[in-house]
Amino acid sequence: MNTYKILAASAVVLFSAGIASADEPADISAVLESYSIALADEDVMAAQDWVLAEGDVFTIFEGSGVNIGWADYRDHHLAPEFASEDVSFQVYDWSGYSVEVDHDLAVATFDIRMEYTMRGEERTRDGHGTAVLTRTEAGWRIRHLHTS
């Protein structure tokens, strides 16, 4: 067997075993960045593209709040917050991603920077987040978020 065939066979075995490729941390960071940009733009439909939106698979713990399922989070948290005249975000930015991949699951931690107006008062807040992502046929999607 020549070297090319051995390398090709090894690549197939590694890929089918679920070993992460070198590009996966960048792909996962791009998913998280796209999601955070959608939230910064108050675009719920664009944000939905980056999560496991069906049923109760998506979960989020935000401070002391808990939402089970994308529809619950979208309808009972995001939509009311975006519609509120009391809150206006000037900056909502995720950065500093640290990503670990294990087969079809990934965990990422990141920093959150918020600059916003709450009832006429300018505020800033730095926070942190953890995301769990699942590899799907459409690419990586967010399964769980915990932000504080």
N, C-alpha and C positions, 0 to 999 in steps of 0.2 A: 504494500500500500504506500503510495507516495505521500510526501509531506502535506500537500494540498488537501488530499482526501482525509488525512488524519485530523488536520485543523478544522475542516468542514464538519466532520463527524463530531469532534469535540464541541464545536459551537452549537450544533443541534442538541447535544446532550445537556450542555449548560443552559441553553434557552428553555428547553422543555422542563428542566429541573426548577425553573423559576429564579435563577440567579439574576441579580440586577445588572443591567447594562450600565455603562459609564454615563449615559445620557439621562438615566431615570431621575436622579436628584434634580437635574435642571428641568426636566419635564414636570416634576411634581411642584417645584418652586414656581414654574410658569402657571400651573393650575391655581395655586394659592394666590399668586399675584393677580391673575385674571378675575378671580372671585372677589378679592379685596377692591380692585378697580371698579367692578360692577357695583359693589356696595357704596363706594365713594361717589359713584354717579347716581346712586339711588335707583338703580336699574334691577329690579327684582327678577325680571325674566332672564337677563344676562347672567345674574348670579345663579339662577336655577340650572344653567347649563353645566355648572362645575360641581354639582352635588348629586348624591343618590336621592333623587326627588320622589321616587315611588314609595308609597306606603309609609311605614314608620322606621325605615332603615336609617335615615339621617337623624342625628341627635346633636343638640348643642347645649352646653352649660355656659351661660354668660353671667358672671358674677354669681348671684344666688338663684338666677332664673334657669329653668329647664324647659326645653321644647323637644318633643318627640315627634319626628316626621317633619319633612320640609314644609308641607301645607300648614302645620301648626306654627312653625317659626315664621313663615312668610305672612300668614294672615293675622297672627296675634302678637307679632313683635315688629317685623320689618315694615310692613305696610302702615301700621299706625304711627311708628316712629318717623317714617318718611313723610307722612301726611301732616304731622304735627307742626304747628306754627311756633311751638315753644322751643324746638331743637333745630339747629341748622349746622351742618358740618362743613367746615372749610377745608380740613385735611383729615383724611382717614387713610393711613398708609401702613401696610405690612412690609416688613423687611427683615434681613438677618436670618434667613431660613437655614435651619440645620435639619438635614433629611437622612433618615435611615430606611432602607428597603429590605424587606424579607419576603421573598416570593411575591404574592399578590397583595400584600399589605405594606403600607408605608406609614411612618410616623414623622411628623415635622414639628419643630418648635420655631417660634418667630417672635419678633417684636412688633408692637402696635403703637403708632403715634396718632393721636387725635387732637385736633384743634376745632373747637365748636362753640356755638353760642347757645346758652341755655337760659331761656326767659330773659333775654337781653344782656346776660352776663357772659363775657368772653372767658373760655376755659381751655386748658390744655390737659392732656392726660397721656401718660406713657403706660402701656400694659404689655402683656405677654399672651401668647396663645400656643395651643397644642392642637394639631390636626392629625386625624387618622384617615388615610385614604385607601381605596380599594382599586385594584387594576380591573378595568372593564373592557369590553370589546371596543368601546369608544375612547379608551384611554383612562388615565387616573381620574377618580372622582372622590370628592370629600364625603366621608361616612360620618365623621364625628368632629366637632370643634369644642374646645374649652378655652374661653378667653377670660382674662381678668386684668 
